[in-house]
């Protein structure tokens, strides 16, 4: 887990535990209504943790895919596009329209 994901999990668990302590009356917070924001805040951070966790896996897969594509491109030994023109920036079908 990345540092961001770990900190989101820590904030989520802390917020949920504090919120439950306030809501159940284990900790008296009379006159401090703002303390009741801890439970929904913890739930929000738990959701963010889940999103970040899923994106970490997807990002890792994307990085592996991009590295393999880059390695296959570099190992082909040519820096020219498929059309064979060194100054080409277009895709191959664009040349078919020009030639026709």
C-alpha positions as CSV (number, residue, x, y, z in Angstrom):
1,X,0.0,0.0,0.0
2,X,1.1,3.5,-0.8
3,X,1.6,6.2,1.9
4,X,-1.7,7.9,0.8
5,X,-3.7,4.7,1.1
6,X,-2.3,3.9,4.5
7,X,-3.1,7.4,5.8
8,X,-6.6,7.3,4.4
9,X,-7.2,4.0,6.2
10,X,-5.8,5.3,9.4
11,X,-8.0,8.4,9.3
12,X,-11.1,6.3,8.4
13,X,-10.6,3.8,11.2
14,X,-10.0,6.7,13.7
15,X,-13.0,8.6,12.5
16,X,-15.3,5.6,12.7
17,X,-14.1,4.6,16.2
18,X,-14.4,8.1,17.5
19,X,-17.8,8.6,15.9
20,X,-19.1,5.4,17.4
21,X,-17.7,6.4,20.8
22,X,-19.5,9.7,20.6
23,X,-22.8,8.3,19.2
24,X,-23.1,5.5,21.8
25,X,-22.4,7.8,24.6
26,X,-19.2,6.2,25.7
27,X,-17.6,9.6,25.5
28,X,-19.7,12.6,26.7
29,X,-19.6,15.4,24.2
30,X,-22.3,17.6,25.6
31,X,-22.1,21.1,24.0
32,X,-19.8,19.9,21.2
33,X,-22.1,18.9,18.5
34,X,-19.3,19.2,15.9
35,X,-17.9,16.0,17.3
36,X,-20.7,14.0,15.7
37,X,-19.1,14.7,12.3
38,X,-16.5,12.1,13.1
39,X,-18.7,9.1,12.1
40,X,-19.7,10.3,8.7
41,X,-16.2,11.6,8.1
42,X,-14.8,8.2,8.9
43,X,-17.2,6.6,6.5
44,X,-16.2,9.1,3.7
45,X,-12.5,8.4,4.3
46,X,-13.3,4.6,4.2
47,X,-14.9,5.1,0.8
48,X,-11.9,7.1,-0.4
49,X,-9.6,4.3,0.9
50,X,-11.5,1.8,-1.2
51,X,-11.3,3.9,-4.3
52,X,-7.6,4.5,-3.9
53,X,-7.0,0.7,-3.2
54,X,-8.8,-0.2,-6.4
55,X,-7.0,2.4,-8.4
56,X,-3.6,1.2,-7.1
57,X,-4.2,-2.2,-8.7
58,X,-5.4,-0.7,-11.9
59,X,-2.5,1.7,-12.1
60,X,0.0,-1.1,-11.5
61,X,-1.6,-3.1,-14.3
62,X,-1.5,-0.1,-16.6
63,X,2.2,0.5,-15.8
64,X,3.1,-3.1,-16.6
65,X,1.2,-2.8,-19.9
66,X,2.8,0.4,-20.9
67,X,6.3,-0.9,-20.0
68,X,5.7,-4.0,-22.2
69,X,4.5,-1.8,-25.1
70,X,7.5,0.4,-24.7
71,X,9.9,-2.5,-24.6
72,X,8.3,-4.1,-27.7
73,X,8.5,-0.7,-29.6
74,X,12.2,-0.2,-28.6
75,X,13.2,-3.8,-29.5
76,X,11.8,-3.6,-33.0
77,X,14.9,-1.7,-34.0
78,X,13.1,0.9,-36.1
79,X,12.0,4.4,-35.2
80,X,10.0,4.8,-38.4
81,X,6.2,4.5,-38.5
82,X,4.5,1.6,-40.3
83,X,4.2,3.7,-43.6
84,X,7.9,3.9,-43.9
85,X,8.1,7.7,-44.1
86,X,10.5,9.2,-41.5
87,X,8.6,12.5,-41.3
88,X,5.2,10.9,-40.8
89,X,3.1,11.7,-37.7
90,X,-0.1,10.2,-39.1
91,X,-1.6,6.8,-39.0
92,X,-1.4,4.5,-42.0
93,X,-5.0,4.9,-43.2
94,X,-4.4,8.6,-43.7
95,X,-1.8,7.8,-46.3
96,X,-4.2,5.6,-48.2
97,X,-6.6,8.5,-48.6
98,X,-3.8,10.8,-49.9
99,X,-2.6,8.1,-52.4
100,X,-6.1,7.6,-53.8
